[in-house]
Amino acid sequence: MTSYIDHLECTVCGKSYPHNELIGVSPCCEKVLFVRYDLAKLGREVDRDSLVCRPDTMWRYAELLPVDDPADIVSLGEGGTPLIKTVNLAKKLGMTNLYVKDEGLNPTGTFKARGISAAVSKALELGVKGFTMPSAGNAAGAAAAYGARAGLETRVFMPQDAPAANKKETLVAGAELNLVVGLINDAGREAVAVAKEFGLFDLSTLKEPYRAEGKKSMGLEMVQQLGWKMPDAVIYPTGGGTGIIGMYKGFQELLELGWIEGKQPKFISVQADGCQPIVKAFNDGANSSLMWENATTKADGLRVPHPFADYLILDAIRATGGTALAVSDQEMIDAMYEMATAEGIFPAPEGAATLVGLKHLLHQKFLDRDESVVLFNTGSGYKYLDLIKGS
Ligand SMILES: Cc1ncc(COP(=O)(O)O)c(C=O)c1O
């Protein structure tokens, strides 16, 4: 089980960089760098079906992840989350193949564990002494946990009104918590400055190549759980976009390997009414987004007013015939109850947003009731207890 990592590649001009040096954004265009693998060799040497017998974590896909030496892997058991076929929700909506990929069961309660595990492991392998992490909240909690496990200095930056659970999980794991006046983009500026001053690696969303690789594993796992078949649509709550970008990239790799066949699922991006830069760009036919002023939503993970990798999110949506739509905070909160009542899954508001999106798209006939659809519940509702009424 060793990585087939080959080089890093600029997503704008295609220029290659060595993979054994720590690079953040592409030096040529200052845009996102992707990890590229030697897929031809991997395809010759690795049998897809042999992966099934391995331990049920995202490191099952180690050949398609960036860490060279398995001894460098910093793991808390991330991945291996269930793909739950809904019974009551499907019935209510007249569907036959409606699934929830429940990422709330990851260490630290969100899908962030996957990206952070990959990035911290690779950064450790390349010799960092510590890192900075701007976050809407959940990524910071994961960074603190994995930073502690790795024994690396960890400094996180989050908006001062981020959820209490995120602040507390950061503190309990011994990371330095910096509360910032403003949003994640303001936190990002501070994180970059501190990283520069203290010689730390900045793990901002998609400003380093490895977090998206961890997120990619959600997609690899989902298709494996479906018997190496892709669903018709994936509905994903979109903030910085690592999930969509990572999964789209992962499916391209699986297709190139010949491990799956057919069309990629339609990628459907759900955002909040109060912060919808990707929806606006998609509807305007633009290739990049504009800063969403005065961004506000109770779904903190969706409060990303100007995603750095907007062009890649829009690419994935358009290339797969997907769409983007926004939903209200009240709809999300109602859907938290609905998912919990119908299926026993207590979602984060971000995850609940996907159910609202699904209903709108069925109503608009963008999706058919006989299509197979996977909703991504990216986090646990336990991190957002203040949104739930009662004592
Ligand atoms: C629970 C939750 N869902 C979704 C998102 C958005 O994730 P992505 O960067 O993949 O768009 C976040 C990001 O903070 C989050 O915490």
The ligand as an SDF file (V2000), in Angstrom:
LIG
                    3D

 16 16  0  0  0  0  0  0  0  0999 V2000
  -20.4820   20.8280    7.9850 C   0  0  0  0  0  0  0  0  0  0  0  0
  -19.9110   21.4530    6.7510 C   0  0  0  0  0  0  0  0  0  0  0  0
  -20.4890   21.1840    5.5560 N   0  0  0  0  0  0  0  0  0  0  0  0
  -20.0140   21.7170    4.4000 C   0  0  0  0  0  0  0  0  0  0  0  0
  -18.9370   22.5920    4.3960 C   0  0  0  0  0  0  0  0  0  0  0  0
  -18.4430   23.1370    3.0840 C   0  0  0  0  0  0  0  0  0  0  0  0
  -17.4400   22.3080    2.6100 O   0  0  0  0  0  0  0  0  0  0  0  0
  -16.6540   22.4100    1.2520 P   0  0  0  0  0  0  0  0  0  0  0  0
  -15.3670   23.1080    1.5420 O   0  0  0  0  0  0  0  0  0  0  0  0
  -16.3780   21.0160    0.8280 O   0  0  0  0  0  0  0  0  0  0  0  0
  -17.4920   23.1520    0.2680 O   0  0  0  0  0  0  0  0  0  0  0  0
  -18.2850   22.8910    5.6110 C   0  0  0  0  0  0  0  0  0  0  0  0
  -17.1100   23.7660    5.6300 C   0  0  0  0  0  0  0  0  0  0  0  0
  -16.7360   24.3840    6.6100 O   0  0  0  0  0  0  0  0  0  0  0  0
  -18.7890   22.3130    6.8190 C   0  0  0  0  0  0  0  0  0  0  0  0
  -18.2010   22.5440    8.0000 O   0  0  0  0  0  0  0  0  0  0  0  0
  1  2  1  0
  2  3  1  0
  2 15  2  0
  3  4  2  0
  4  5  1  0
  5  6  1  0
  5 12  2  0
  6  7  1  0
  7  8  1  0
  8  9  2  0
  8 10  1  0
  8 11  1  0
 12 13  1  0
 12 15  1  0
 13 14  2  0
 15 16  1  0
M  END
$$$$
